[in-house]
């Protein structure tokens, strides 16, 4: 397959009117100009963008299903939904729940991860239950707890978990970073009221990631800079950004773009089952969520995840910050792949896996998604 007449944008290359050649599921050539076209197999992109496939490392659900459903049919719906928005690798993300329910989710995903039709499942992100009640957000407080090392080891031993969000208040002895190092899991601070000084202690143990930056964490004050201050001050700390212009307003997005090292920004959707659905009432971890004009909130007004999609995150950040599109695309592709050590994805280079997304040049609407050289989603005459 050859994808031609395209504007190629990735971390390693930006090329107008170029083409990408794919052989045996990998990128075999990238060059400017027009190839020798083979009718029926090669694709005229008609000036559209080709990006690396998006990587979403924090997503709870979409199209009516949720990670906690722990059902093969539900996960197939979620995989296909992610493909329809250009996501070729994602981490199904749990919410705070009982040990048994979380274990069931992990076991189901471990069985599915290498099964045909589920190739875009890259691992699991555990969000909780070791959180801070002061910053519980839309997590179910009934299941929030302090660290149980035996439980965590049993989850980690399944070798499906890639990331865990936790709060320092739930881990006063700083054991979680040590366990993460042992099992090859990335620790992230979130749902935490920690001070800057408390963060410094876990930073010394290797923590380099903050969950949904600014949301569910100690804020910036001129005498107490908190976790937000830590994320801005430490150049090597990665920050998750929900760029829906709700979780973070335009001024904060511009501030982050101005202050934060661009290579340490990672877009996430934090999407829930309401993503891709009509406004109405939904459920998240046993809590009732009301979606109005695309905003998901609990009855008290607390934001409860989002209905964001990854191509909209790229477009929003680009529109608001005026950063180069290439920089914005990196936050949805290259940066998460680098942080999590995801090999052969997140960029467009010869020899890499052919995980690609073709987006409309004006709107960034996803036109086609390619996973390992195969078309897994496409619009045909306006019909997905």
C-alpha positions in Angstrom: 0.0 0.0 0.0 1.1 3.5 -0.8 -0.5 6.6 0.8 0.3 9.5 -1.5 -0.6 13.1 -2.2 -0.4 13.8 1.6 1.0 16.2 4.1 3.1 14.0 6.4 3.5 15.4 10.0 5.4 13.5 12.7 8.2 14.0 15.2 10.9 13.0 12.7 9.6 14.4 9.5 7.2 17.0 8.0 6.7 16.7 4.3 4.1 18.3 2.0 2.9 16.4 -1.0 4.8 13.3 0.0 4.0 9.6 0.2 4.4 6.7 2.7 4.9 3.2 1.4 3.9 0.2 3.5 5.2 -3.3 3.2 4.4 -6.2 5.5 2.9 -3.9 8.2 5.8 -1.6 8.4 6.8 1.7 6.8 9.2 1.0 4.0 9.6 4.4 2.4 8.9 8.1 3.0 9.6 10.6 0.2 8.4 13.7 -1.6 6.6 13.6 -4.9 4.3 11.1 -6.5 4.9 7.3 -6.7 4.1 4.9 -9.4 0.5 4.3 -8.5 -1.1 0.8 -8.4 -4.9 1.0 -9.0 -7.0 -0.6 -6.2 -4.3 -0.7 -3.6 -2.8 2.7 -3.3 -4.6 5.6 -1.7 -4.8 9.2 -2.8 -4.9 11.3 0.4 -6.0 14.4 -1.6 -3.8 16.7 0.5 -4.9 15.3 3.9 -2.6 14.9 6.8 -0.9 11.7 7.7 0.0 11.5 11.4 1.3 8.6 13.5 -1.5 6.7 15.1 -2.7 8.5 18.2 -1.8 7.1 21.7 -4.3 7.6 24.5 -3.0 6.4 27.8 -5.9 7.5 30.0 -9.4 6.6 28.7 -12.2 5.0 30.7 -14.7 4.3 27.9 -16.7 5.5 24.9 -19.6 4.7 22.6 -21.6 3.5 25.6 -19.1 1.1 27.2 -16.6 1.3 30.0 -13.4 -0.4 31.1 -15.1 -1.6 34.3 -17.7 -3.5 32.2 -14.9 -6.2 31.9 -16.6 -7.7 28.9 -15.1 -8.9 25.6 -18.0 -7.4 23.6 -17.6 -4.1 25.4 -13.9 -4.0 24.8 -14.4 -4.7 21.1 -16.7 -1.8 20.9 -14.2 0.4 22.7 -11.3 -0.8 20.4 -13.4 0.1 17.3 -14.4 3.4 18.8 -10.8 4.3 19.4 -9.9 3.4 15.8 -12.7 5.7 14.6 -10.8 8.6 16.3 -7.4 7.6 15.1 -6.2 5.9 18.3 -4.0 2.9 17.4 -2.8 2.3 20.9 -4.7 3.0 24.2 -4.7 2.0 27.8 -8.1 1.1 29.1 -8.3 2.9 32.5 -9.9 1.6 35.6 -11.7 3.6 38.3 -11.6 3.1 42.1 -13.4 -0.2 42.8 -13.1 -3.3 44.9 -10.0 -5.5 44.6 -12.0 -8.3 43.0 -13.6 -6.1 40.4 -10.3 -4.6 39.4 -8.7 -7.9 39.2 -11.4 -9.2 36.9 -10.8 -6.3 34.6 -7.1 -7.0 34.5 -7.7 -10.7 33.8 -10.1 -10.1 30.9 -7.7 -7.5 29.3 -4.7 -9.8 29.7 -6.6 -12.5 27.7 -7.7 -10.0 25.0 -4.5 -8.0 24.6 -3.0 -10.3 21.9 -6.3 -11.5 20.4 -7.3 -10.6 16.9 -9.4 -7.4 16.8 -7.9 -6.0 20.0 -4.5 -5.0 18.7 -4.8 -1.4 19.9 -5.0 -2.4 23.6 -1.5 -1.4 24.8 -1.9 -2.2 28.5 -3.9 -0.9 31.5 -3.8 2.3 33.5 -4.9 1.8 37.1 -6.5 5.0 38.4 -6.8 4.3 42.1 -7.9 3.0 44.6 -4.9 4.5 46.5 -6.0 8.1 46.3 -6.5 11.1 48.6 -10.1 11.7 49.8 -9.5 15.4 49.7 -9.1 15.2 45.9 -11.3 12.3 45.1 -13.0 14.0 42.2 -15.4 11.7 40.4 -13.8 8.5 41.9 -16.1 6.5 44.2 -15.1 7.4 47.8 -16.5 4.0 49.0 -13.5 2.2 47.6 -10.7 4.8 48.2 -8.0 3.2 50.4 -4.4 3.3 51.6 -1.8 1.2 49.9 -2.3 -2.6 50.2 1.0 -3.9 49.0 -0.2 -7.5 48.6 -3.1 -6.3 46.4 -0.9 -4.2 44.3 1.6 -7.0 43.7 -1.2 -9.3 42.6 -2.4 -6.8 40.1 1.2 -6.0 38.8 2.1 -9.7 38.6 -0.4 -10.1 35.7 2.0 -8.0 33.6 -0.8 -6.1 31.9 -0.5 -2.8 34.0 1.5 -0.1 32.4 0.7 2.8 34.7 -0.8 3.6 38.1 -2.2 6.9 39.4 -1.9 7.2 43.1 -1.8 9.9 45.8 1.0 10.4 48.3 -1.5 10.5 51.2 -2.3 6.8 50.5 1.4 5.9 50.3 3.1 7.7 53.2 6.1 5.4 53.1 6.7 5.9 49.3 6.4 2.2 48.5 4.5 2.5 45.2 7.5 4.0 43.2 9.6 1.1 44.5 7.0 -1.5 43.5 6.6 0.1 40.1 10.3 -0.1 39.5 10.3 -3.7 40.4 7.4 -4.6 38.0 8.2 -2.1 35.2 5.1 0.1 35.8 5.1 3.9 35.4 3.9 5.7 38.6 1.9 8.9 38.3 0.7 11.3 41.0 -3.0 12.3 40.8 -6.1 12.9 43.0 -3.6 14.2 45.5 -3.3 17.3 47.8 0.4 16.8 48.2 2.7 19.7 48.8 5.6 20.5 46.5 8.0 19.2 49.2 6.1 15.9 49.4 6.4 15.6 45.6 10.1 16.2 45.8 10.5 13.0 47.9 8.8 10.8 45.3 10.6 12.6 42.5 13.8 11.4 44.1 12.4 7.9 43.8 11.9 8.3 40.0 8.3 9.6 39.7 8.1 11.7 36.5 4.4 11.9 35.7 1.3 13.8 36.8 -2.2 12.6 36.1 -4.7 15.0 34.4 -2.5 18.0 35.2 -4.2 20.7 37.3 -7.3 18.6 37.8 -7.6 16.7 41.1 -4.4 18.0 42.6 -3.0 20.8 44.8 -3.1 24.0 42.9 -0.7 26.9 42.4 -0.5 29.5 45.2 2.2 32.1 45.5 3.4 30.6 48.9 2.4 27.0 48.2 3.0 26.0 44.6 1.7 22.4 45.1 1.7 19.7 42.4 0.8 22.2 39.6 3.9 24.2 40.5 6.0 21.0 40.5 4.7 20.1 37.0 5.7 23.5 35.7 9.1 23.7 37.5 10.4 20.3 36.7 11.3 20.2 33.0 11.6 16.4 33.0 8.1 15.7 34.6 5.5 14.7 32.1 2.0 16.2 32.5 -1.3 14.7 31.1 -3.4 17.4 29.5 -7.2 17.1 28.9 -7.4 19.7 26.1 -11.2 19.9 25.9 -11.2 23.6 27.0 -13.3 22.6 30.0 -10.9 20.8 32.3 -8.3 23.5 31.5 -9.4 26.9 30.2 -7.7 28.6 27.3 -5.5 30.8 29.6 -4.2 27.7 31.4 -3.5 25.9 28.1 -1.6 28.9 26.9 0.3 29.1 30.2 1.3 25.4 29.9 2.4 25.9 26.3 4.5 28.9 27.3 6.2 27.4 30.4 6.3 23.7 30.0 8.9 21.8 27.9 6.8 20.6 24.9 8.3 17.2 24.8 6.8 16.6 28.3 3.2 17.2 27.4 1.0 14.2 26.9 -2.6 14.5 25.6 -5.2 12.2 27.1 -9.0 12.1 26.6 -10.0 10.8 30.1 -13.2 9.9 28.1 -16.0 8.0 29.7 -18.8 5.8 28.2 -20.7 9.0 27.2 -18.0 9.9 24.7 -19.6 9.6 21.2 -23.1 9.4 22.7 -25.9 11.9 23.2 -26.3 14.1 26.2 -28.0 12.4 29.1 -27.4 10.4 32.3 -24.5 7.9 32.5 -22.6 5.9 35.2 -18.9 6.0 36.2 -17.7 3.7 38.9 -21.1 3.5 40.5 -21.6 7.3 40.4 -24.3 9.0 38.4 -23.0 11.4 35.7 -25.0 13.9 33.8 -23.7 15.1 30.4 -24.9 18.5 29.1 -23.5 20.0 26.0 -20.7 17.4 26.1 -19.6 18.2 29.6 -19.8 15.3 32.1 -20.4 16.2 35.8 -21.6 14.7 39.0 -24.7 16.2 40.7 -22.5 18.6 42.7 -20.9 19.9 39.5 -17.6 18.0 39.8 -16.2 17.1 36.4 -16.4 13.4 35.7 -14.1 12.5 32.9 -14.8 13.9 29.5 -16.3 13.2 26.1 -13.2 14.4 24.3 -11.6 12.5 21.4 -7.9 12.6 20.5 -8.2 14.5 17.2 -10.2 17.2 18.9 -7.5 17.5 21.6 -4.9 18.1 18.9 -7.0 20.6 17.2 -8.0 22.5 20.4 -4.4 22.8 21.6 -3.3 24.0 18.2 -6.1 26.5 18.0 -5.6 27.9 21.5 -1.8 27.9 21.9 -0.8 28.6 18.2 2.0 26.1 18.7 3.1 24.3 15.5 0.8 21.5 14.5 3.8 19.1 14.6 4.4 20.0 18.3 0.7 19.3 19.1 0.8 16.0 17.2 3.8 14.9 19.2 1.8 15.3 22.4 -0.7 12.7 21.1 1.9 10.3 19.6 5.6 10.6 20.2 5.6 11.9 23.7 3.5 9.1 25.3 5.3 6.5 23.3 8.6 7.8 24.6 7.5 8.0 28.2 6.0 4.5 28.3 8.7 2.9 26.2 6.3 1.8 23.5 8.5 0.5 20.7 8.1 1.2 17.0 5.0 3.5 17.3 4.4 7.2 17.8 6.4 8.4 14.8 6.8 8.0 11.1 10.1 6.5 10.2 11.3 3.8 7.9 11.2 0.4 9.7 8.5 1.5 12.2 5.2 -0.2 12.5 2.6 1.3 10.1 0.2 2.7 12.7 -1.1 5.8 10.9 -4.1 8.1 10.9 -5.2 10.2 7.9 -7.0 13.4 8.9 -8.8 16.1 7.0 -6.5 19.1 6.4 -9.1 21.6 7.5 -11.0 20.0 10.4 -8.6 17.1 11.4 -11.6 14.7 11.2 -10.3 11.2 11.0 -10.7 9.8 7.5 -8.8 6.6 7.8 -6.9 4.7 10.5 -4.3 2.1 9.8 -3.0 -0.4 12.3 0.0 -2.6 11.3 -0.5 -1.7 7.7 -4.2 -2.7 7.6 -7.1 -0.2 7.3 -9.1 -0.6 10.5 -11.4 2.4 10.0 -12.4 4.6 7.1 -15.1 7.1 6.0 -16.6 6.2 2.6 -18.9 8.9 1.1 -19.6 10.3 4.6 -20.4 7.0 6.1 -18.0 5.4 8.7 
